[in-house]
Amino acid sequence: MADRAPHPSSDIRPLHIGKFVPPPYAGVEAHVDTLLRCLQPEVQATLLAAESPAGAAAHQSLPYRLLIARAYGKLASATLSPGVLSLARQELSSGRCNLLHIHAPNPWGDLAALTCAREVPVVMSWHSDIVRQRQLMKVYQYIQRRVLRRADRIIVFTPRHYESSAQLHQLEVAAKIAYVPMGIDFAGLDPAHADAAMSARLQAWAAGRPLLLTVGRHVSYKGYEHLLAAMARLRSEAVLVMVGAGVLTPALQQQVRELGLAQRVLFLGEVERAALVAALHACDVFTLPSIAPSEAFGIASAEAMACGKPTIVCQLHNGVNYLNREGETSLVVPPQQVGALADALDTLALDAGLRRRMGPAASAWVRSEFSLDAMKQGTLAVYRSLL
């Protein structure tokens, strides 16, 4: 049989289903936004998701086609946006889109995959297992298994994503697995894009002390309460900048006051991209103290590594530990072990030579493995194999 000719990129019209339209840019939403941008101009993708928490005005600057479903709140971390299903059916049945790309976990994407016509190819990007909603998972497991059977290809971002996933191993899906690295926008991390005022502010606040940085939503699996407890045990004079916000922000701020860390921990909240770039370049060490495999990669840590920063993470036996290479680019500690985390923070805070060795190694590794072009070409190869 003759090999199938490559499918013209202009004839690939994927419909991506996300949780919500960015901003904010974090986790799955950040990845989907980066992917849709880098697929252009060869592929004109459509994003179908719930309206942005930032409001309708935030949608206007996005350079790809949007379909926006109304959101009616959340249930168990899932956005209540049933309009996704009818919009997905319209797009796929009309032929405006000819491939469905879902990002798991997301129940609306799963249901769209199960209700679309059988001839529509389905690609699933596996971001992480469902970890926290264990009771709900007992019910949802039936749907998840059906979606795994329905999917034509399952994209994982590192080999560890597949190796560590109990849910992917429920069924024989090895033949469907495609490894496509999660691409990082290195050009956008250039120091020229850093907010000068934020750079000056952080430099003045640190006042020569080693500057630690963490970035992420303030939710339980991020492990921030353990990071703050570790800060209280440091021998060094290191200070911590926290970028992000969430339901646990008031509790974390109260913990800082109770531990007497008000002069050593700075809460920046949600910041603009230029301010984040400034923080990534200003820090000496980046830490991702997540304690559960809900954290399956860590885009912020990859960006810090690209900026030449060593990292400290927990041993989660998944994509986090594929990205952060123990002893080479990163220090790795057991989750929820405050003493071990404090020792690791002190080790890098006090040893500038170690930082100078690990930082460039981190940058070289991330830039060789997680480029936008590698993500683009890998995704296109998956699409072309199905059309």
Number of C-alpha atoms within 10 A of each C-alpha: 3 4 5 9 8 10 15 11 16 10 14 20 19 25 26 24 28 24 27 23 29 23 17 16 16 18 17 20 19 15 18 22 20 19 20 22 18 18 19 14 11 13 19 20 23 21 21 26 28 24 24 20 13 12 11 11 8 15 17 9 7 14 12 15 13 18 18 20 21 16 19 12 10 10 8 9 11 14 20 19 20 16 16 24 20 12 16 25 17 13 19 19 13 10 12 13 22 19 23 25 26 28 25 22 20 17 19 25 25 23 18 22 28 19 12 18 12 10 8 18 21 26 27 27 22 20 22 24 19 19 13 15 11 10 8 11 14 9 10 14 14 10 15 21 14 15 19 23 15 17 21 19 24 26 23 21 22 23 16 18 24 25 13 18 18 12 16 21 12 12 12 10 16 12 9 15 18 22 18 23 21 23 23 25 17 15 10 14 21 14 16 12 15 21 17 13 12 18 20 12 14 17 16 11 15 22 11 11 17 20 24 24 23 26 26 22 21 22 15 15 17 21 18 24 22 19 22 20 19 21 27 15 15 19 14 17 15 22 23 25 22 20 20 18 18 13 11 15 17 12 12 16 17 13 16 21 13 10 13 12 18 14 12 18 22 19 15 14 16 18 15 10 15 20 19 23 24 24 29 29 20 23 25 24 27 29 25 22 25 26 21 19 22 17 22 27 25 20 22 20 26 26 24 29 29 28 25 26 29 31 32 24 26 24 20 22 16 22 24 25 20 17 24 27 20 16 9 17 27 27 22 21 21 15 18 19 15 20 17 16 28 22 18 22 26 20 17 26 23 16 10 13 10 15 22 15 15 24 24 18 21 26 20 16 18 23 20 10 16 22 16 22 15 17 23 22 14 17 19 18 15 18 22 16 14 15 15
